[in-house]
Amino acid sequence: MKLSTKEIDGITIVELDGNVLGGPDATALNDSLHKFIEKKKKKVVVDLSGVQTMNSSGLSMLINGLTAMRNAGGDLKIAAASKKIESLLVITKLTTVFELFPTVKKAVSSFS
């Protein structure tokens, strides 16, 4: 998995690309989110448009990220998940936990 970040209108966008399977990837995401929190950047959108597969460790990674942001008074939203990833979130009932958006633009505008 590759992780890159950018900012749009004061919202931090975390782009994940490849297979999200936990392990060292989870550490990379967790470290990034804690750096954002330290910089008072507490509005995060995770762009899943480049993610092909995700397992339970990948889901756990997202849940831990959401928990960290909410504990810091922020939020984490998911954008552009493929049908495959979206159905995984539905099956695991994580659609009741995460706010899902079809595009990054819509997720960013939901913060205003």
C-alpha positions as a Markdown table, in Angstrom:
| # | Residue | x | y | z |
|---|---|---|---|---|
| 1 | Met | 0.0 | 0.0 | 0.0 |
| 2 | Lys | 1.1 | 3.5 | -0.8 |
| 3 | Leu | 0.0 | 6.5 | 1.3 |
| 4 | Ser | 0.1 | 10.1 | 0.3 |
| 5 | Thr | -1.5 | 13.2 | 1.7 |
| 6 | Lys | -2.6 | 16.6 | 0.4 |
| 7 | Glu | -4.9 | 19.4 | 1.6 |
| 8 | Ile | -8.0 | 20.8 | 0.1 |
| 9 | Asp | -9.8 | 23.8 | 1.8 |
| 10 | Gly | -8.1 | 23.0 | 5.2 |
| 11 | Ile | -9.2 | 19.3 | 5.0 |
| 12 | Thr | -6.4 | 16.7 | 5.0 |
| 13 | Ile | -6.8 | 14.1 | 2.3 |
| 14 | Val | -5.1 | 10.7 | 2.8 |
| 15 | Glu | -4.9 | 8.8 | -0.4 |
| 16 | Leu | -4.4 | 5.0 | 0.0 |
| 17 | Asp | -3.3 | 3.1 | -3.1 |
| 18 | Gly | -2.9 | -0.7 | -3.5 |
| 19 | Asn | -3.9 | -3.4 | -1.0 |
| 20 | Val | -4.8 | -2.4 | 2.5 |
| 21 | Leu | -3.9 | -5.3 | 4.6 |
| 22 | Gly | -2.7 | -3.8 | 8.0 |
| 23 | Gly | 0.7 | -4.6 | 9.3 |
| 24 | Pro | 3.3 | -1.9 | 8.5 |
| 25 | Asp | 0.6 | 0.0 | 6.6 |
| 26 | Ala | -1.5 | 0.4 | 9.7 |
| 27 | Thr | 1.5 | 1.9 | 11.5 |
| 28 | Ala | 2.1 | 4.3 | 8.6 |
| 29 | Leu | -1.5 | 5.5 | 8.7 |
| 30 | Asn | -1.6 | 5.7 | 12.5 |
| 31 | Asp | 1.6 | 7.8 | 12.6 |
| 32 | Ser | 0.3 | 10.1 | 9.9 |
| 33 | Leu | -3.0 | 10.7 | 11.7 |
| 34 | His | -1.2 | 11.5 | 15.0 |
| 35 | Lys | 1.0 | 14.0 | 13.2 |
| 36 | Phe | -2.1 | 15.7 | 11.8 |
| 37 | Ile | -3.6 | 15.8 | 15.3 |
| 38 | Glu | -0.4 | 17.4 | 16.7 |
| 39 | Lys | -0.7 | 20.0 | 13.9 |
| 40 | Lys | -4.4 | 20.6 | 14.9 |
| 41 | Lys | -5.5 | 19.1 | 11.5 |
| 42 | Lys | -8.5 | 17.1 | 12.7 |
| 43 | Lys | -10.6 | 16.9 | 9.6 |
| 44 | Val | -9.5 | 14.0 | 7.5 |
| 45 | Val | -10.9 | 12.3 | 4.4 |
| 46 | Val | -9.5 | 8.9 | 3.4 |
| 47 | Asp | -9.6 | 8.5 | -0.3 |
| 48 | Leu | -10.0 | 4.8 | -1.2 |
| 49 | Ser | -10.3 | 5.2 | -4.9 |
| 50 | Gly | -6.9 | 3.5 | -5.5 |
| 51 | Val | -7.6 | 0.5 | -3.1 |
| 52 | Gln | -8.1 | -2.8 | -4.8 |
| 53 | Thr | -8.5 | -5.1 | -1.7 |
| 54 | Met | -8.9 | -4.7 | 2.0 |
| 55 | Asn | -8.9 | -7.3 | 4.7 |
| 56 | Ser | -10.0 | -7.2 | 8.4 |
| 57 | Ser | -6.7 | -5.7 | 9.4 |
| 58 | Gly | -7.3 | -2.9 | 6.9 |
| 59 | Leu | -10.7 | -2.3 | 8.3 |
| 60 | Ser | -9.3 | -2.3 | 11.8 |
| 61 | Met | -6.7 | 0.3 | 10.6 |
| 62 | Leu | -9.6 | 2.6 | 9.5 |
| 63 | Ile | -11.5 | 2.1 | 12.7 |
| 64 | Asn | -8.4 | 2.9 | 14.8 |
| 65 | Gly | -7.9 | 6.1 | 12.7 |
| 66 | Leu | -11.5 | 7.2 | 13.2 |
| 67 | Thr | -11.2 | 6.6 | 16.9 |
| 68 | Ala | -8.0 | 8.6 | 17.1 |
| 69 | Met | -9.5 | 11.5 | 15.2 |
| 70 | Arg | -12.7 | 11.6 | 17.2 |
| 71 | Asn | -10.9 | 11.3 | 20.5 |
| 72 | Ala | -9.0 | 14.4 | 19.4 |
| 73 | Gly | -12.2 | 16.2 | 18.6 |
| 74 | Gly | -12.0 | 15.7 | 14.9 |
| 75 | Asp | -13.5 | 13.3 | 12.3 |
| 76 | Leu | -12.4 | 10.9 | 9.6 |
| 77 | Lys | -14.6 | 10.3 | 6.5 |
| 78 | Ile | -14.3 | 7.8 | 3.7 |
| 79 | Ala | -14.5 | 8.7 | 0.0 |
| 80 | Ala | -14.5 | 7.0 | -3.3 |
| 81 | Ala | -14.6 | 3.4 | -2.1 |
| 82 | Ser | -15.0 | 0.9 | -4.9 |
| 83 | Lys | -18.2 | -1.3 | -5.0 |
| 84 | Lys | -16.1 | -4.2 | -3.6 |
| 85 | Ile | -14.8 | -2.1 | -0.6 |
| 86 | Glu | -18.2 | -0.5 | -0.1 |
| 87 | Ser | -19.9 | -3.9 | 0.1 |
| 88 | Leu | -17.3 | -5.0 | 2.7 |
| 89 | Leu | -18.2 | -1.9 | 4.8 |
| 90 | Val | -21.9 | -2.8 | 4.4 |
| 91 | Ile | -21.4 | -6.4 | 5.4 |
| 92 | Thr | -19.4 | -5.5 | 8.4 |
| 93 | Lys | -22.0 | -2.8 | 9.3 |
| 94 | Leu | -19.2 | -0.2 | 9.3 |
| 95 | Thr | -21.5 | 2.1 | 7.2 |
| 96 | Thr | -23.1 | 2.9 | 10.5 |
| 97 | Val | -19.8 | 4.0 | 11.9 |
| 98 | Phe | -18.2 | 5.8 | 9.0 |
| 99 | Glu | -19.6 | 8.5 | 6.8 |
| 100 | Leu | -19.1 | 7.4 | 3.2 |
| 101 | Phe | -19.0 | 9.7 | 0.2 |
| 102 | Pro | -18.9 | 8.9 | -3.5 |
| 103 | Thr | -16.2 | 11.5 | -4.2 |
| 104 | Val | -13.4 | 13.3 | -2.3 |
| 105 | Lys | -15.0 | 16.6 | -3.2 |
| 106 | Lys | -18.4 | 15.6 | -1.5 |
| 107 | Ala | -16.5 | 14.4 | 1.6 |
| 108 | Val | -14.6 | 17.6 | 1.8 |
| 109 | Ser | -17.7 | 19.8 | 1.4 |
| 110 | Ser | -19.5 | 17.7 | 4.2 |
| 111 | Phe | -17.2 | 19.3 | 6.7 |
| 112 | Ser | -18.6 | 22.8 | 6.1 |
